[in-house]
Amino acid sequence: MKGYIVCVYESINDANALKDYAIKAREAVEKYNGKFLIRGGKKIVTEGQNFVRTAVIEFSSFDIAKEFFYSKEYQEAHALLKNTVVRNHQIIEGN
C-alpha cells in the first residue's frame, strides 16, 4: 500500500521560512521518489476549520513515507519551520 504525508497548516507566521523549507523539502521528496498531490491551491471549506494551507505527498509505500519523514534531509528542512508555523502532520497508509 502507498504512503502519504498529509499536512494542514493552521497558521504561517513567516512566509520566507516556508519558502526556504519548501525548497529543501522538495529535494528530500525527490530523493524518496515522492509525488506532490496537493500543495496549497484553491479550496472550499465545506465543514470544520479553515486551514490556511494543505499539502499531500504520495510515496510508493508507508515505509518509504516514514523513511522520508525521519531522513536527515527532511529533518533539516523541517527544522527551518521551527516557531514559524502551526500545522498538523500525519503519515498515512492508503491506496
All heavy atoms as an XYZ file, in Angstrom:
768
protein
N       0.833     -1.181      0.000
C       0.000      0.000      0.000
C       0.876      1.243      0.000
O       1.952      1.249      0.573
C      -0.924     -0.004      1.205
C      -1.894     -1.175      1.194
S      -3.230     -0.957      2.378
C      -4.279      0.140      1.472
N       0.376      2.286     -0.594
C       1.113      3.541     -0.676
C       1.133      4.239      0.679
O       0.348      3.935      1.572
C       0.489      4.445     -1.729
C       0.671      3.884     -3.128
C       0.177      4.840     -4.160
C       0.432      4.227     -5.531
N       0.018      5.134     -6.593
N       2.028      5.188      0.792
C       2.125      6.004      1.993
C       1.954      7.457      1.611
O       2.374      7.898      0.536
N       1.325      8.206      2.497
C       1.047      9.615      2.236
C       1.474     10.468      3.418
O       1.292     10.076      4.566
C      -0.452      9.827      1.996
C      -0.948      9.086      0.785
C      -1.370      7.763      0.884
C      -0.960      9.700     -0.458
C      -1.802      7.068     -0.235
C      -1.395      9.006     -1.584
C      -1.818      7.693     -1.465
O      -2.229      7.010     -2.578
N       2.021     11.620      3.113
C       2.242     12.658      4.105
C       1.097     13.641      3.910
O       0.882     14.146      2.804
C       3.582     13.387      3.881
C       4.763     12.424      3.968
C       3.715     14.570      4.839
C       5.068     11.887      5.346
N       0.343     13.894      4.962
C      -0.769     14.847      4.905
C      -0.477     15.923      5.938
O      -0.267     15.632      7.123
C      -2.120     14.162      5.204
C      -3.241     15.179      5.196
C      -2.379     13.044      4.197
N      -0.447     17.152      5.483
C      -0.091     18.257      6.355
C      -1.058     19.414      6.130
O      -1.224     19.874      5.004
C       1.333     18.688      6.032
S       1.944     19.927      7.153
N      -1.694     19.860      7.210
C      -2.575     21.032      7.133
C      -2.034     22.095      8.090
O      -1.721     21.818      9.243
C      -4.053     20.695      7.436
C      -4.660     19.868      6.324
C      -4.204     19.983      8.757
N      -1.923     23.281      7.561
C      -1.355     24.402      8.302
C      -2.463     25.229      8.932
O      -3.368     25.680      8.233
C      -0.554     25.301      7.364
C       0.720     24.685      6.850
C       0.701     23.716      5.858
C       1.949     25.094      7.347
C       1.868     23.156      5.377
C       3.132     24.545      6.869
C       3.085     23.577      5.881
O       4.246     23.034      5.407
N      -2.362     25.445     10.231
C      -3.297     26.323     10.931
C      -2.859     27.777     10.801
O      -3.693     28.670     10.691
C      -3.391     25.937     12.403
C      -4.037     24.583     12.605
C      -4.223     24.241     14.069
O      -4.401     25.169     14.891
O      -4.181     23.048     14.393
N      -1.542     28.006     10.836
C      -1.021     29.362     10.670
C       0.394     29.314     10.118
O       1.129     28.345     10.343
C      -1.042     30.136     11.985
O      -0.151     29.558     12.913
N       0.736     30.366      9.392
C       2.084     30.541      8.841
C       2.526     31.947      9.224
O       1.936     32.928      8.767
C       2.084     30.363      7.310
C       1.592     28.954      6.934
C       3.481     30.629      6.745
C       1.295     28.776      5.452
N       3.545     32.034     10.073
C       3.986     33.333     10.583
C       5.174     33.917      9.824
O       5.509     35.076     10.029
C       4.343     33.235     12.065
C       3.145     32.805     12.889
O       2.025     33.219     12.632
N       3.380     31.949     13.863
N       5.825     33.126      8.975
C       6.991     33.605      8.242
C       6.985     32.971      6.851
O       7.422     31.836      6.676
C       8.264     33.251      9.007
C       9.521     33.808      8.380
O       9.513     34.157      7.181
O      10.547     33.874      9.095
N       6.480     33.715      5.879
C       6.372     33.195      4.512
C       7.741     32.874      3.920
O       7.881     31.922      3.150
C       5.630     34.191      3.633
N       8.761     33.627      4.280
C      10.108     33.358      3.764
C      10.660     32.047      4.309
O      11.305     31.295      3.575
C      11.052     34.518      4.079
C      10.729     35.734      3.249
O      10.330     35.635      2.088
N      10.877     36.910      3.840
N      10.413     31.767      5.571
C      10.846     30.492      6.146
C      10.132     29.343      5.446
O      10.742     28.307      5.167
C      10.583     30.456      7.647
N       8.849     29.529      5.133
C       8.098     28.488      4.433
C       8.674     28.259      3.036
O       8.798     27.114      2.597
C       6.617     28.848      4.348
C       5.725     27.797      3.705
C       5.724     26.504      4.520
C       4.311     28.320      3.543
N       9.074     29.315      2.350
C       9.684     29.170      1.019
C      11.010     28.422      1.105
O      11.280     27.540      0.297
C       9.895     30.543      0.375
C       8.623     31.188     -0.092
C       8.882     32.569     -0.664
C       7.561     33.262     -0.967
N       7.755     34.642     -1.409
N      11.834     28.770      2.089
C      13.111     28.070      2.278
C      12.874     26.598      2.595
O      13.565     25.717      2.079
C      13.923     28.724      3.398
C      14.396     30.125      3.039
O      14.420     30.476      1.834
O      14.737     30.880      3.981
N      11.896     26.337      3.450
C      11.520     24.962      3.785
C      11.082     24.205      2.531
O      11.511     23.073      2.297
C      10.391     24.972      4.818
C       9.598     23.697      4.859
C      10.072     22.579      5.541
C       8.378     23.594      4.199
C       9.354     21.399      5.567
C       7.649     22.420      4.219
C       8.143     21.322      4.903
O       7.429     20.159      4.923
N      10.249     24.832      1.708
C       9.713     24.171      0.518
C      10.825     23.750     -0.439
O      10.782     22.656     -1.006
C       8.716     25.086     -0.187
N      11.818     24.587     -0.601
C      12.944     24.262     -1.485
C      13.692     23.048     -0.958
O      13.969     22.097     -1.689
C      13.882     25.475     -1.626
C      13.180     26.587     -2.424
C      15.199     25.075     -2.283
C      13.884     27.933     -2.354
N      14.007     23.073      0.317
C      14.769     21.970      0.919
C      13.932     20.690      1.012
O      14.429     19.597      0.761
C      15.271     22.398      2.297
C      16.402     21.571      2.819
C      17.267     22.425      3.732
C      18.512     21.736      4.175
N      19.482     21.506      3.144
N      12.664     20.833      1.355
C      11.796     19.661      1.463
C      11.612     18.998      0.103
O      11.577     17.770      0.009
C      10.446     20.051      2.049
N      11.497     19.800     -0.965
C      11.326     19.239     -2.313
C      12.498     18.324     -2.676
O      12.305     17.268     -3.267
C      11.196     20.344     -3.342
C      11.045     19.805     -4.761
C      11.123     20.895     -5.796
N      10.073     21.865     -5.641
C       8.909     21.800     -6.272
N       8.657     20.800     -7.088
N       8.002     22.722     -6.088
N      13.703     18.727     -2.288
C      14.881     17.885     -2.556
C      14.730     16.524     -1.882
O      15.042     15.491     -2.474
C      16.150     18.587     -2.070
C      16.480     19.844     -2.843
C      17.612     20.646     -2.220
O      18.234     20.179     -1.234
O      17.877     21.757     -2.717
N      14.256     16.519     -0.648
C      14.059     15.258      0.075
C      12.935     14.449     -0.556
O      13.046     13.222     -0.693
C      13.766     15.526      1.552
N      11.853     15.097     -0.948
C      10.736     14.403     -1.611
C      11.240     13.723     -2.876
O      10.939     12.547     -3.130
C       9.582     15.386     -1.934
C       8.559     14.739     -2.848
C       8.924     15.866     -0.654
N      12.028     14.429     -3.661
C      12.550     13.861     -4.912
C      13.473     12.677     -4.630
O      13.431     11.676     -5.337
C      13.268     14.937     -5.714
C      12.300     15.954     -6.302
C      12.980     17.141     -6.959
O      14.235     17.237     -6.924
O      12.246     17.995     -7.501
N      14.318     12.781     -3.596
C      15.223     11.687     -3.253
C      14.450     10.397     -2.944
O      14.881      9.301     -3.286
C      16.091     12.070     -2.060
C      17.010     10.946     -1.628
C      17.910     11.333     -0.491
C      18.772     10.135     -0.103
N      19.668     10.431      0.996
N      13.283     10.540     -2.306
C      12.480      9.378     -1.936
C      11.365      9.092     -2.943
O      10.439      8.355     -2.651
C      11.926      9.561     -0.513
C      13.018      9.394      0.515
C      13.827     10.467      0.881
C      13.283      8.157      1.081
C      14.856     10.319      1.794
C      14.306      7.993      1.997
C      15.095      9.082      2.344
O      16.116      8.913      3.251
N      11.498      9.680     -4.131
C      10.551      9.469     -5.236
C       9.112      9.778     -4.859
O       8.181      9.097     -5.306
C      10.670      8.039     -5.789
C      12.039      7.782     -6.365
O      12.554      8.585     -7.136
N      12.656      6.679     -5.963
N       8.945     10.798     -4.035
C       7.605     11.222     -3.668
C       6.979     12.061     -4.769
O       7.667     12.602     -5.635
N       5.668     12.172     -4.705
C       4.921     12.948     -5.693
C       3.947     13.858     -4.946
O       3.117     13.383     -4.167
C       4.145     12.000     -6.608
C       3.279     12.705     -7.620
C       2.510     11.681     -8.455
C       1.541     12.375     -9.379
N       0.703     11.412    -10.093
N       4.067     15.166     -5.198
C       3.125     16.097     -4.599
C       1.763     15.931     -5.272
O       1.652     16.063     -6.486
C       3.589     17.551     -4.769
C       4.711     17.927     -3.851
C       6.025     17.874     -4.279
C       4.439     18.339     -2.552
C       7.055     18.226     -3.430
C       5.468     18.692     -1.694
C       6.780     18.630     -2.143
N       0.746     15.656     -4.487
C      -0.622     15.583     -4.997
C      -1.341     16.904     -4.756
O      -2.177     17.314     -5.556
C      -1.386     14.439     -4.344
C      -0.798     13.037     -4.545
C      -1.656     12.008     -3.832
C      -0.660     12.703     -6.018
N      -1.015     17.544     -3.642
C      -1.637     18.825     -3.283
C      -0.566     19.704     -2.651
O       0.187     19.253     -1.779
C      -2.785     18.633     -2.265
C      -3.881     17.769     -2.856
C      -3.338     19.980     -1.803
C      -4.913     17.307     -1.842
N      -0.499     20.960     -3.094
C       0.381     21.969     -2.484
C      -0.367     23.289     -2.518
O      -0.244     24.068     -3.455
C       1.676     22.134     -3.268
C       2.718     21.127     -2.952
C       3.981     21.445     -3.665
N       3.740     21.372     -5.106
C       4.646     21.564     -6.033
N       5.865     21.886     -5.688
N       4.348     21.469     -7.300
N      -1.158     23.525     -1.496
C      -1.942     24.760     -1.479
C      -3.030     24.702     -2.534
O      -3.604     23.667     -2.790
N      -3.283     25.821     -3.176
C      -4.282     25.866     -4.245
C      -5.650     26.302     -3.768
O      -5.896     26.533     -2.579
N      -6.538     26.416     -4.732
C      -7.910     26.855     -4.469
C      -8.630     25.815     -3.620
O      -8.425     24.612     -3.790
C      -8.636     27.009     -5.804
C      -9.892     27.831     -5.715
C     -10.653     27.907     -7.022
C      -9.835     28.397     -8.174
N     -10.631     28.571     -9.396
N      -9.486     26.281     -2.711
C     -10.218     25.345     -1.849
C     -11.543     25.955     -1.416
O     -11.724     27.179     -1.457
C      -9.400     24.984     -0.613
C      -9.169     26.163      0.314
C      -8.344     25.747      1.516
C      -7.829     26.942      2.240
N      -8.544     27.429      3.330
N     -12.429     25.089     -1.007
C     -13.699     25.477     -0.407
C     -13.832     24.667      0.875
O     -13.736     23.441      0.845
C     -14.892     25.165     -1.338
C     -14.776     25.937     -2.646
C     -16.211     25.456     -0.634
C     -15.772     25.501     -3.703
N     -14.028     25.337      1.985
C     -14.231     24.637      3.254
C     -15.711     24.284      3.344
O     -16.562     25.165      3.336
C     -13.797     25.507      4.449
C     -14.083     24.781      5.753
C     -12.331     25.855      4.340
N     -16.011     22.993      3.393
C     -17.401     22.546      3.461
C     -17.805     22.105      4.864
O     -18.985     21.930      5.137
C     -17.637     21.393      2.479
O     -16.721     20.344      2.780
C     -17.433     21.858      1.042
N     -16.793     21.910      5.732
C     -17.073     21.520      7.111
C     -15.790     21.665      7.908
O     -14.707     21.396      7.404
C     -17.541     20.061      7.141
C     -18.093     19.620      8.464
C     -18.696     18.216      8.386
O     -19.254     17.866      7.343
O     -18.583     17.505      9.371
N     -15.896     22.083      9.137
C     -14.724     22.159     10.003
C     -13.926     23.432      9.823
O     -14.387     24.419      9.273
N     -12.679     23.373     10.291
C     -11.792     24.536     10.351
C     -11.246     24.916      8.979
O     -10.959     24.054      8.144
C     -10.625     24.220     11.290
C      -9.726     25.394     11.547
C      -8.695     25.089     12.615
O      -8.832     24.144     13.392
N      -7.654     25.895     12.677
N     -11.063     26.202      8.763
C     -10.475     26.712      7.531
C      -8.958     26.792      7.704
O      -8.435     27.766      8.239
C     -11.049     28.092      7.199
C     -10.490     28.625      5.905
O      -9.969     27.892      5.083
N     -10.599     29.935      5.733
N      -8.253     25.771      7.298
C      -6.797     25.771      7.368
C      -6.237     26.654      6.264
O      -6.824     26.770      5.189
C      -6.254     24.349      7.250
C      -6.624     23.481      8.418
C      -7.591     22.505      8.295
C      -6.009     23.656      9.648
C      -7.947     21.707      9.371
C      -6.351     22.860     10.735
C      -7.323     21.890     10.590
N      -5.069     27.256      6.512
C      -4.513     28.204      5.546
C      -3.793     27.524      4.387
O      -3.643     28.111      3.317
C      -3.570     29.233      6.218
C      -4.346     30.087      7.209
C      -2.387     28.565      6.890
N      -3.363     26.277      4.575
C      -2.648     25.573      3.509
C      -2.717     24.078      3.782
O      -2.674     23.641      4.932
C      -1.187     26.037      3.470
C      -0.362     25.417      2.359
C       1.017     26.056      2.308
N       1.859     25.440      1.308
C       1.822     25.708      0.018
N       0.985     26.605     -0.438
N       2.624     25.102     -0.828
N      -2.769     23.297      2.717
C      -2.754     21.842      2.816
C      -1.738     21.297      1.823
O      -1.633     21.807      0.708
C      -4.141     21.255      2.504
O      -5.087     21.784      3.447
C      -4.143     19.726      2.596
N      -1.014     20.271      2.233
C      -0.086     19.587      1.339
C      -0.274     18.082      1.508
O      -0.446     17.595      2.632
C       1.352     19.978      1.644
N      -0.251     17.364      0.388
C      -0.321     15.897      0.401
C       0.761     15.387     -0.541
O       0.839     15.815     -1.698
C      -1.701     15.383     -0.049
C      -1.715     13.854     -0.090
C      -2.802     15.907      0.864
N       1.586     14.475     -0.031
C       2.668     13.882     -0.822
C       2.463     12.374     -0.827
O       2.244     11.763      0.219
C       4.051     14.204     -0.238
C       4.193     15.702      0.026
C       5.155     13.703     -1.168
C       5.391     16.060      0.887
N       2.563     11.770     -2.004
C       2.391     10.328     -2.153
C       3.750      9.657     -2.305
O       4.606     10.137     -3.044
C       1.543     10.049     -3.391
C       1.317      8.569     -3.652
C       0.545      8.365     -4.947
O       1.136      8.571     -6.019
O      -0.638      8.034     -4.854
N       3.911      8.524     -1.604
C       5.110      7.699     -1.716
C       4.697      6.281     -2.090
O       3.548      5.892     -1.893
C       5.892      7.697     -0.399
C       6.490      9.037     -0.067
C       5.780      9.962      0.681
C       7.747      9.386     -0.524
C       6.309     11.203      0.977
C       8.289     10.631     -0.233
C       7.567     11.534      0.510
N       5.635      5.513     -2.583
C       5.317      4.164     -3.069
C       4.854      3.226     -1.958
O       4.171      2.242     -2.225
C       6.519      3.559     -3.799
O       7.635      3.472     -2.931
N       5.222      3.527     -0.706
C       4.781      2.684      0.413
C       4.769      3.505      1.697
O       5.382      4.575      1.784
C       5.722      1.482      0.594
O       6.977      1.906      1.115
N       4.089      2.978      2.680
C       4.040      3.591      4.001
C       5.448      3.679      4.594
O       5.834      4.691      5.162
C       3.112      2.770      4.901
C       2.932      3.335      6.274
C       2.121      4.437      6.496
C       3.556      2.750      7.365
C       1.941      4.964      7.774
C       3.388      3.259      8.647
C       2.573      4.375      8.839
N       6.228      2.599      4.419
C       7.580      2.580      4.973
C       8.472      3.629      4.326
O       9.284      4.265      5.005
C       8.201      1.185      4.832
C       7.582      0.179      5.783
O       7.029      0.597      6.828
O       7.646     -1.026      5.498
N       8.330      3.845      3.025
C       9.115      4.885      2.346
C       8.695      6.258      2.855
O       9.539      7.139      3.052
C       8.965      4.792      0.815
C       9.529      3.463      0.291
C       9.632      5.985      0.122
C      11.016      3.301      0.435
N       7.405      6.470      3.080
C       6.937      7.752      3.625
C       7.562      7.995      5.002
O       7.983      9.112      5.308
C       5.411      7.778      3.715
N       7.651      6.947      5.823
C       8.288      7.080      7.138
C       9.778      7.377      6.987
O      10.314      8.245      7.684
C       8.118      5.802      7.970
C       6.751      5.624      8.546
C       6.692      4.531      9.596
C       7.352      3.251      9.164
N       7.187      2.142     10.098
N      10.445      6.657      6.072
C      11.874      6.901      5.833
C      12.101      8.352      5.428
O      13.054      8.993      5.883
C      12.402      5.986      4.727
C      12.701      4.591      5.161
C      13.277      3.771      4.006
O      14.163      4.283      3.282
O      12.817      2.639      3.817
N      11.252      8.849      4.526
C      11.346     10.240      4.093
C      11.246     11.174      5.289
O      12.091     12.043      5.488
C      10.237     10.549      3.079
C       9.905     12.009      2.998
C      10.712     12.871      2.280
C       8.800     12.524      3.654
C      10.425     14.235      2.217
C       8.502     13.876      3.599
C       9.325     14.737      2.874
N      10.200     11.012      6.097
C       9.975     11.941      7.204
C      11.147     11.961      8.175
O      11.575     13.023      8.626
C       8.680     11.628      7.943
C       8.452     12.592      9.065
C       7.957     13.860      8.814
C       8.775     12.255     10.370
C       7.775     14.784      9.845
C       8.594     13.163     11.416
C       8.097     14.425     11.138
N      11.668     10.808      8.510
C      12.735     10.717      9.501
C      14.132     10.879      8.902
O      15.123     10.835      9.631
C      12.625      9.414     10.289
C      11.385      9.381     11.150
C      10.313      8.560     10.831
C      11.270     10.211     12.258
C       9.159      8.553     11.616
C      10.128     10.214     13.048
C       9.084      9.377     12.712
O       7.948      9.376     13.481
N      14.215     11.094      7.599
C      15.512     11.233      6.941
C      16.220     12.513      7.382
O      15.589     13.505      7.768
C      15.348     11.258      5.418
O      14.760     12.478      4.992
N      17.531     12.480      7.300
C      18.345     13.662      7.625
C      17.935     14.832      6.736
O      17.802     15.961      7.214
C      19.819     13.319      7.425
C      20.752     14.475      7.664
C      22.201     14.059      7.399
C      23.112     15.240      7.649
N      23.793     15.727      6.492
N      17.723     14.564      5.453
C      17.387     15.620      4.501
C      16.080     16.322      4.877
O      16.005     17.553      4.879
C      17.266     15.060      3.080
C      18.536     14.485      2.523
C      18.779     13.026      2.897
O      17.957     12.429      3.629
O      19.798     12.480      2.446
N      15.059     15.533      5.177
C      13.784     16.158      5.510
C      13.837     16.833      6.881
O      13.280     17.914      7.063
C      12.601     15.190      5.452
C      11.342     15.946      5.787
C      10.811     16.867      4.891
C      10.741     15.836      7.034
C       9.700     17.635      5.225
C       9.634     16.592      7.378
C       9.123     17.485      6.468
O       8.045     18.263      6.796
N      14.495     16.214      7.832
C      14.563     16.811      9.165
C      15.291     18.156      9.137
O      14.944     19.066      9.895
C      15.196     15.847     10.161
C      14.282     14.675     10.515
C      12.958     15.146     11.105
O      12.923     15.954     12.031
N      11.863     14.657     10.558
N      16.286     18.312      8.235
C      16.942     19.609      8.073
C      15.943     20.642      7.545
O      15.934     21.785      7.988
C      18.135     19.488      7.139
C      19.312     18.773      7.772
C      20.456     18.518      6.803
O      20.337     18.860      5.602
O      21.480     17.969      7.258
N      15.111     20.239      6.598
C      14.077     21.139      6.076
C      13.064     21.458      7.175
O      12.695     22.622      7.381
C      13.377     20.497      4.876
N      12.635     20.430      7.867
C      11.640     20.567      8.942
C      12.087     21.579      9.999
O      11.288     22.373     10.495
C      11.413     19.185      9.552
C      10.309     19.107     10.535
N       8.995     19.009     10.175
C      10.335     19.112     11.889
C       8.248     18.953     11.265
N       9.035     19.008     12.315
N      13.379     21.572     10.313
C      13.922     22.475     11.333
C      13.768     23.943     10.935
O      13.704     24.819     11.802
C      15.394     22.149     11.589
N      13.689     24.226      9.640
C      13.537     25.609      9.173
C      12.192     26.210      9.574
O      12.040     27.429      9.583
C      13.693     25.681      7.653
C      15.065     25.294      7.106
C      15.027     25.249      5.584
C      16.137     26.249      7.603
N      11.228     25.371      9.891
C       9.894     25.855     10.255
C       9.713     26.084     11.750
O       8.663     26.550     12.173
C       8.824     24.862      9.780
C       8.656     24.729      8.277
C       7.569     23.715      7.968
C       8.337     26.068      7.639
N      10.731     25.770     12.531
C      10.613     25.881     13.987
C      10.114     27.274     14.377
O      10.653     28.283     13.953
C      11.955     25.602     14.649
C      11.860     25.533     16.149
C      13.164     25.107     16.760
C      12.959     24.991     18.256
N      14.096     24.424     18.923
N       9.051     27.292     15.160
C       8.435     28.514     15.677
C       7.865     29.433     14.597
O       7.634     30.609     14.852
C       9.427     29.297     16.545
C       9.911     28.503     17.722
O       9.154     27.770     18.351
N      11.192     28.605     18.007
N       7.656     28.917     13.380
C       7.104     29.767     12.313
C       5.745     29.304     11.812
O       5.047     30.077     11.169
C       8.059     29.867     11.106
O       8.181     28.583     10.498
C       9.419     30.377     11.519
N       5.375     28.056     12.082
C       4.085     27.538     11.625
C       3.431     26.716     12.733
O       4.106     26.191     13.607
C       4.191     26.660     10.349
C       4.799     27.428      9.196
C       4.945     25.380     10.619
N       2.116     26.619     12.635
C       1.363     25.653     13.437
C       0.701     24.757     12.411
O      -0.019     25.227     11.516
C       0.302     26.351     14.319
C      -0.558     25.312     15.033
C       0.963     27.301     15.300
N       0.979     23.459     12.488
C       0.428     22.545     11.496
C       0.162     21.181     12.102
O       0.698     20.828     13.152
C       1.334     22.435     10.277
C       2.681     21.827     10.539
C       3.524     21.853      9.295
N       4.758     21.101      9.516
C       5.541     20.672      8.559
N       5.257     20.919      7.309
N       6.634     20.003      8.843
N      -0.668     20.431     11.416
C      -0.974     19.046     11.771
C      -0.362     18.188     10.685
O      -0.614     18.406      9.495
C      -2.487     18.860     11.825
C      -3.126     19.788     12.835
O      -3.115     19.505     14.014
N      -3.643     20.916     12.386
N       0.436     17.218     11.091
C       1.247     16.436     10.139
C       1.023     14.959     10.429
O       1.160     14.525     11.570
C       2.702     16.821     10.345
C       3.625     16.404      9.268
N       4.033     15.119      9.084
C       4.233     17.139      8.302
C       4.866     15.067      8.058
N       5.001     16.280      7.575
N       0.698     14.184      9.381
C       0.461     12.750      9.570
C       1.104     11.951      8.453
O       1.217     12.428      7.318
C      -1.042     12.442      9.551
C      -1.804     13.112     10.651
C      -3.290     12.784     10.570
O      -3.745     12.029      9.722
N      -4.058     13.353     11.475
N       1.504     10.734      8.777
C       1.925      9.748      7.789
C       0.814      8.710      7.757
O       0.481      8.121      8.801
C       3.268      9.102      8.165
C       4.341     10.173      8.349
C       3.669      8.074      7.109
C       5.633      9.650      8.957
N       0.238      8.495      6.568
C      -0.964      7.660      6.459
C      -0.765      6.596      5.393
O      -0.251      6.884      4.313
C      -2.197      8.523      6.105
C      -2.396      9.587      7.173
C      -3.442      7.658      5.942
C      -3.465     10.612      6.824
N      -1.189      5.372      5.673
C      -1.183      4.305      4.678
C      -2.491      4.340      3.894
O      -3.546      4.579      4.468
C      -1.040      2.948      5.379
C      -0.876      1.807      4.417
C      -0.668      0.497      5.152
O      -1.555      0.114      5.945
O       0.381     -0.135      4.935
N      -2.397      4.161      2.589
C      -3.607      4.191      1.769
C      -3.396      3.539      0.417
O      -2.329      3.025      0.125
N      -4.412      3.608     -0.394
C      -4.366      3.004     -1.740
C      -3.718      3.939     -2.735
O      -3.723      5.098     -2.667
C      -5.763      2.660     -2.228
C      -6.402      1.593     -1.349
O      -5.710      0.742     -0.816
N      -7.696      1.667     -1.195
